[in-house]
Amino acid sequence: MEHTGKLYLLPNLLGPSDKDLVITAGATNIINNLTHFIVENEKTARRHLRAIGFNKTFDNVVLYSIGKHSDHSLYPSYLKIAQHGVNIGILSEAGMPGIADPGAEIIALAHNANLKVVPLSGASSIIMALISSGMNGQQFSFHGYLPKEKRARMKKLQQLEKSVGLFGSQIFMETPFRNNQLLEDILKNCSHTTRICIACNLSLSDEYIATKTVSAWKKCVPDLHKKPTVFVIG
C-alpha cells in the first residue's frame, strides 16, 4: 500500500532577521528535503525559501499559488502528489501558515484527504504579541483586520473593549500604512484606564513592545507608520 505524503506547515521570518533565532535546524533539514511548495506569491516565495535556509536549486521545485488572484478550484489538485507519497510544504508570506493567511483552506483540504498535517515551530506575530503583553493568556480572541470605514471601526473598538471582561484579551492588526490612524482611533475611543499593548516589528532588530493605559499612551504616542504591528486590548 502506497504511503501518503505529509503537508508541512513551514515557518517564515517576520522580516529581515537572524534565521537561526526563528528557524530550527530540524525545520531547515525538512525544508531542504521538499520539492513541492504551496505559496502565496511564486516570485517572493523563492526569496523567502532562501531566507529560511533552502539551499538547493529551484530547477526541480514546483510552486503552487494560493495568492489573491489564484483559482480556488485548483487547490485540491495541489495535494494530489501527496496522495502518492510526496511531501509538500506550505509557506506564508510571513510567520506561520493558517493565521491571517490563506493557507487555512489548503490545510482543511489536507485533512479532508486524510493527509498528515505537520506544523513546524516558528514565529507567529499574534502569539508573540499576546505572550509579551502581560495580558490574559488563558482566554483571548484574534480579530484580524478591523473595518476600514471609520464609523464601523470605532464601533468595533468599543465592542472589543467591552469584550475584555468576558472573553479575555482582544488581539487585532492593521495594514502598516494605516497603523497611526488606528492608534489615534484607539486613543480617542477607548477608556483612559484600558490597557493597550503595541507590539511592533516583532523579532526584528528594532522590535518594540510596550503595554500602557490609554492615558499613558497619549503622553508618548509612537510612530507606527509602515511598521508591522499587532495590538492587544486587555
C-alpha positions in Angstrom: 0.0 0.0 0.0 1.4 3.4 -1.0 2.2 5.7 1.8 0.8 9.2 1.6 2.9 12.3 1.9 2.7 14.9 4.6 1.8 18.6 4.5 4.4 20.6 6.4 3.4 24.0 7.8 6.6 25.9 7.3 7.7 28.8 9.5 8.8 32.0 7.8 10.6 35.1 9.1 8.5 38.2 10.0 11.1 40.4 8.3 14.9 40.8 7.9 16.2 39.0 11.0 18.5 36.2 12.1 17.2 33.0 10.7 18.8 30.9 13.4 16.6 32.7 16.1 13.4 31.7 14.3 14.0 28.5 12.2 15.2 25.4 13.9 17.9 23.1 12.4 15.3 20.4 12.2 12.9 22.6 10.2 15.7 23.6 7.9 16.5 19.9 7.2 12.9 19.2 6.4 12.6 22.3 4.1 15.7 21.1 2.1 14.1 17.7 1.5 11.0 19.2 -0.1 10.5 19.9 -3.8 6.8 20.9 -3.8 5.6 24.1 -2.1 2.3 25.9 -1.8 2.9 29.6 -1.6 1.1 33.0 -1.8 3.4 34.5 -4.4 5.7 32.5 -6.6 8.2 35.3 -7.1 8.7 36.3 -3.5 8.4 32.6 -2.3 11.8 31.8 -3.8 13.4 34.7 -1.8 11.6 33.6 1.4 12.7 30.0 0.9 16.3 31.1 0.6 15.9 33.2 3.7 14.7 30.3 5.8 17.5 28.0 4.7 16.5 26.3 1.4 19.9 25.8 -0.3 19.1 23.6 -3.3 18.4 24.6 -6.9 15.0 25.6 -7.9 15.2 23.8 -11.2 13.1 20.8 -10.0 11.0 22.7 -7.5 7.2 23.0 -8.1 5.4 26.0 -6.7 1.6 26.1 -6.4 0.0 29.5 -5.9 -2.7 30.4 -3.4 -2.4 34.1 -3.9 -5.2 36.7 -4.0 -6.0 36.0 -7.7 -5.4 32.2 -7.7 -8.1 29.8 -8.8 -9.5 28.1 -5.7 -10.9 25.3 -7.8 -7.4 24.1 -8.4 -6.5 23.8 -4.7 -7.4 20.1 -4.3 -5.1 19.2 -7.2 -2.2 20.7 -5.4 -2.4 17.9 -2.9 -2.7 15.1 -5.4 1.0 14.4 -5.4 1.0 14.0 -1.6 -1.5 11.2 -2.1 1.2 9.4 -4.0 3.8 9.7 -1.2 5.4 13.1 -1.9 5.7 15.6 1.0 4.6 19.2 0.4 5.4 22.4 2.3 3.1 25.3 2.7 4.6 28.8 3.2 3.1 32.0 4.4 4.5 35.4 3.3 5.3 36.0 7.0 5.0 34.0 10.2 3.1 30.7 10.2 0.5 29.5 7.7 -3.1 29.4 8.6 -3.3 32.5 10.9 -4.4 35.7 9.0 -3.2 33.7 5.9 -5.0 31.9 3.1 -3.2 28.6 4.0 -6.1 27.5 6.2 -8.1 26.5 3.1 -5.3 24.2 2.0 -4.9 22.7 5.5 -8.6 21.9 5.6 -8.4 20.2 2.3 -5.4 18.1 3.5 -7.5 16.9 6.5 -10.3 16.0 4.2 -7.9 14.0 2.1 -6.6 12.2 5.2 -3.1 13.6 4.8 -1.0 14.1 7.8 -0.5 17.8 8.7 2.7 18.6 10.5 3.2 22.1 12.0 6.8 23.2 12.4 7.5 25.7 15.2 8.2 29.2 14.2 7.3 32.9 14.7 3.6 34.0 14.9 3.3 37.7 15.5 -0.1 37.2 17.1 1.1 34.8 19.7 4.3 36.7 20.3 2.3 39.9 20.9 0.0 38.2 23.3 2.6 36.4 25.5 4.7 39.6 25.7 1.8 41.8 26.6 1.3 40.8 30.2 -2.4 40.3 29.5 -4.8 37.4 29.8 -3.2 34.4 28.0 -5.8 32.0 29.3 -8.6 33.5 27.2 -8.2 35.6 24.1 -9.6 36.3 20.7 -7.9 37.3 17.4 -9.9 39.6 15.1 -7.6 40.1 12.2 -8.1 43.5 10.5 -10.7 45.9 11.8 -13.2 47.6 9.4 -11.7 50.3 7.1 -14.8 52.5 7.4 -14.2 54.9 10.3 -17.6 54.6 12.0 -17.6 50.8 11.8 -14.1 50.7 13.1 -14.9 52.9 16.1 -17.9 50.7 16.9 -15.7 47.6 16.6 -13.1 49.1 19.0 -15.8 49.8 21.5 -17.1 46.2 21.2 -13.6 44.8 21.7 -13.1 47.0 24.8 -16.3 45.7 26.3 -15.4 42.1 25.5 -12.2 42.0 27.6 -14.1 41.3 30.9 -16.0 38.3 29.4 -13.7 37.0 26.7 -10.2 38.0 27.7 -7.5 39.7 25.6 -8.6 41.1 22.3 -5.9 41.0 19.5 -6.0 42.7 16.1 -3.9 44.3 13.5 -3.9 46.8 10.7 -2.3 47.4 7.3 1.1 49.0 8.3 0.4 52.3 6.4 -2.8 52.8 8.5 -1.3 51.9 11.9 -1.1 55.5 13.1 -4.7 56.2 12.2 -5.8 53.1 14.0 -3.8 54.1 17.1 -5.4 57.5 17.0 -8.8 55.9 16.9 -8.0 53.7 19.9 -6.8 56.6 22.0 -9.8 58.6 21.1 -12.5 55.9 21.7 -11.2 53.7 24.5 -11.4 54.4 28.2 -8.3 56.1 29.7 -7.8 53.1 32.0 -7.9 50.5 29.3 -4.6 48.7 28.8 -3.2 48.6 25.2 -0.2 46.6 24.1 1.6 47.7 21.0 3.9 45.0 19.6 5.8 46.4 16.6 8.4 44.8 14.2 8.4 41.6 16.2 11.6 39.5 16.0 13.4 42.3 14.1 16.4 44.4 15.3 14.2 47.4 16.1 11.4 45.4 17.9 9.2 47.5 20.2 6.8 46.0 22.7 5.1 48.0 25.4 1.8 47.8 27.4 0.4 51.0 28.8 -3.0 52.5 29.7 -4.7 54.7 27.1 -3.9 57.7 29.3 -0.2 56.8 29.4 -0.1 56.2 25.6 -1.5 59.7 25.0 1.7 61.1 26.5 4.1 59.2 24.3 2.4 58.2 21.0 4.8 56.1 18.9 5.2 56.4 15.2 4.0 53.1 13.7 3.8 54.1 10.1 4.7 51.2 7.7 5.8 49.1 10.7 4.0 45.7 11.1 2.2 46.0 14.4 -0.1 43.8 16.5 -2.4 45.5 19.0 -3.8 43.8 22.2 -6.6 45.3 24.3 -6.6 44.0 27.9 
